[in-house]
C-alpha cells in the first residue's frame, strides 16, 4: 500500500512534508554553528576558578583562559587567581598553561621559567606591568595591567578590594588611585615602586585609577 503524501501550506504554495524535512536537515548544521559559543567563551572555561572567570568575563568580554589560574586580554591585561585554599596567586600564569592561547594573547613569556619571581613578593608583578592585589603583602588575586592607563575597579570585579600594589610598568608611568572618579586621592605609584599595605585609611577603598607619564 502506498504511503499517502502529506502537503503543507507555506504562504500561497503547497509543498510536501518530505521536502520540508529535507530542507530542515540541510540547514540544521548551520543553525548549530551560528548558536555555538565562540572559541574561548565562558562555556569552554575549566579548572577550579572557572566560575570566577565566567563572572569576570561578564564584566570584561574578550578575555581568554590561558591557564587554570589566569585570564588574558589582547591589551595585555592579565588576572591571576590563587589556587583554592591558597592565599596568594601563583607566579606567572599559574598551572596547566594553555600554550596556544597564551601565545595568541601575547603572554606566553609570563609562563617561562625565570621570567617571573616567586609568589608573595612584589616581583610577582612582572616587569612592564603595574599590579593591584586584593590582600596585603602581594597576596590575593593579582590584576596586571600594561597598556591600560585608567579604569574603574568595578569593571574588573575588585571594587574597594585593593590592599597592596606594585608599579613595574617600565614606561615611567605614575599611577594615581582614587576613592572614586573625581574623589579623594588615596595614593600614587611612581615608577618603580611598591607597597605591601596601603594603610588602614586607604585599605579596600580604591574604585578608580588613572596614570600619567614622566
N, C-alpha and C positions, 0 to 999 in steps of 0.2 A: 504494500500500500504506500503511495507517495505521501510524504510529509507535506502538509499544507504550508504555503508560503505566507509569512506574516508581513504586512505592509505598515509603515509608519509615516505619518504626515509630518513633513518639515516645510514650514512656510506654505507655499502653494504647490509643493511637489510631494509625491509619494515615492518612498524608497523602501527596499526590503530591509527587514531587521538584520539579516545576514550581512548586508553591506554596511550598516551602521556599526555592527560589532567588529567587522574587519577594520573599519576606519579607526575605531577606538583603540584597537590593538596596535595600529601603526603609530599613533600619536602618543601613546602612553609613556614610552621611554623618554620622550622629550619633555613631557609634563613632570616626570620624576626628576629629571636633571635640573629643570628650572626651579623646583622647590627644594632641592637638596641644599644642605648647609654649605657655605663657601669653605674653601680649604683653610684650615687653621681656625675655624669658627668654634664657638663655645661647645657645640655638640662633640667636638673632637678632643676636648681637653681631658687629660687623665692625670693620675697622681693624687697624692693626699691633699694638695692645695687647689684642686680643680674647682671647687665651689667658690673659693675666694677669687680665683682668676676670672670665673664667669661673672661675678659681681662687678669686678673692675672693668671688664670689657663692656658691660652695660654703660658705664660712665665714659670709657675711653675706647671706642671701637677701633679696630685696626691692629690691635696687639696680637702677637703670635707667641704661642708657648714654645720656649727654647730649652726648657729643662723641666724636671719635676717641681722646681722651686721658682722659676722665673718666666716672666712675660717680657717681650721687647717690642718696641715700635720703630717705625722706619726713620724717625727723627733722632734716634739714638737713645731714647729713654728706656730704662730697664727697671723693673720692680722685682725684688727678690724676697721671698718669704722664708722664714725659718722652717725647718722640718717640724712636724708635730711633736710637741713635748720639749722642743728646744727654745731657748730664749733669744738666740741671735741668728740672723740669716747667714747661710754659708758663704764662703768666699767665692768669687767668680760668679758662675751661673748656677751652682749647686749640682745636684746629682742627675744622672741619666740625661745628659745634654743631647738635644736633637740637633745633630751636627748640621744637617742640611738647612734646617730652619734658622739656626744661629748664623750660618754663613749668609743666608739670604737677607737677614736683618742687619748684617754688618757687625755682629757682636761675638763672632766665634773666637776672637782673640782673648776675650774675657774668660774663656774656659781653659785656655792653655796653661800648662804648668809653668810657674814662675812669673806669670803676668800680674798676679794679684797676691796680696798678703793674707794671712790667716784671718778668720772671722774674729770679731770682738776687739779690733784695733782700728784706728782711724784710716789706715791704709786699706781696709776692706772696701773703701770707696776708691774705685780705680782711677788712675791718672787720666786726666782730661774730663773728669766728671765733678759735679758737686752733688752731695747726697744729704738727704734727710732721713733720720732714724726715729722710729716710734718708741724707743726706750733709751734710757741713759747708757753711756759707755758704748755707743755704737751698736746697741742691741736692737732687737725687734725687726720689723720689716724695713728693708733698705730701698729707698726711692732714689734712683740715679738719673740725673739729667745732664745733658751736654749742650745741645744747641738751643734748648728751651730757655728763654730769658725772663719769663714771667708766668705766673699761673695761680690758680685757686687750688688749695689743698683739697677742697671738697670735690673737685673734678677728678681727683686721683684717689679718693677714698681715705684720706688721712687728715681730714679737717680737725684742728685742735688736738693733734696727736704727736707733735714733734717734740722730742726731748733732747736730741743731740744732732750735730751736723758736721759736715766736712766740706771744704772747698778746695778741690784739687783740679779745678777746671782747666788750668794750663793756658787760658786766654786772658788772664788778668781781669777776670770778672769779679765784681763785688756784688754779693747777694744781700738784699735787704728783705728781712722778714717782718711782716706786719700782722697785727691783730685782725685787721680787715683791710680791704682796699680803701685807702684814704684814712685809715685808722692809725693807732699808735704803732710806732716803730719798736719792735721787740729787740732786734739785734741786727748787726750787719756782719757779713762774712767776707773779709778781704782775702785776696789770693796770695799765697796759700795760707790756710788757717783751719782750725777745727775746734770744736767744743764738745766735751764728753757729757756736759749737762748745761742746759740753757738757763738754769736758775729757777727757783720756785715761783718768782713773779711772772716768768715767761713760759713756764712749762705747760705744754698742751694748750697753747693759745694761738699758734700760728695758723692763719687761714689764707694768707696771700703772700706772694713774694714777687720781687722783680730784681733785675740786675742792671748794672752799668759796667762800662769798660774803662780801665785806666790807661 
